[in-house]
Amino acid sequence: MLVALVLVQLASDSLNARAAAGGTFPRRISARFGDAVYGVLDRLAPASYVESTLAQRALERGDVLSAQRYAVRLPASPSRDELLARIARARGQPQLALEYSLAAFDSDAVQAAAQRLAVTDPQAAYALERLLELRLSRRATHPDAVAEAQWQMGLFANQVAWRKVPGSQTQRAWLRIALSDFESAVAQAPLSERYAIAAANQADLVGERSRAEALFARAADIDPGSADAIAGLGVVALQKGDRTAAITYLTRARALDPRALMVSALERDLR
């Protein structure tokens, strides 16, 4: 039994040798030894870690058929779905890969697909991001990922809006949708200055001046060193007719970061 455990450990070391420091013992063990030991384990006592390792090794070799054979033996889980998504991508099946990525709650993979889709169809990208957000929300274990998805939905909603007839009811509706999504991100991640500023800018865009001011103030409370938040307060002050206050905010914001986007916006408005 001890010998078997030692062999399994050596096999695992050989298959993970790339993560080991140069010159260490695992680097000296051939990966073929690990493949052979894991192949025997698969025949004698298949276990999830064995099937998963063999599937990943097959993928590394470009043997997608073997990778698929090992992966489907795994019990249902997000890690299995993520592995099947990688296999589908390797087989040139992007739609199937996307479905598995959604099942695996793989935010990075789904958002990358949504970004590609947004180039030609931002409304479809919004729908995909919305699907991810709904799945993450139901799981209730990814609050940061939910907030990120809601923020991304706001960005996509704006992209949709700018493709509509300027000033149309449809455009205004999408701009409001973006505001709702940004504010959802703020509620989900109340300590994020980035989400608060996105919501503040959107509120300003749709003419909700008081809302924008409150959100910029909130961002400044979260991060007193945020030049964007301070300059945003200056933008609102200028819109309210208080040029003196706007200049004061600009001076403060410049001292924090003269290259901040909102500093540039306020400078432009004050000209």
Secondary structure, DSSP 8 states (H G I E B T S, - for coil): -HHHHHHHHHHHHHHTGGGS-TTSGGGGS-HHHHHHHHHHHHHHS--HHHHHHHHHHHHHHT-HHHHHHHHTTS-SSHHHHHHHHHHHHHTT-HHHHHHHHHHTT-HHHHHHHHHHHHTT-HHHHHHHHHHHHHHHHHHTS-HHHHHHHHHHHHHHHHHHHTTS-TT-HHHHHHHHHHHHHHHHHHHHSTT-HHHHHHHHHHHHHTT-HHHHHHHHHHHHHH-TT-HHHHHHHHHHHHHTT-HHHHHHHHHHHHHH-TT-HHHHHHHHHH-
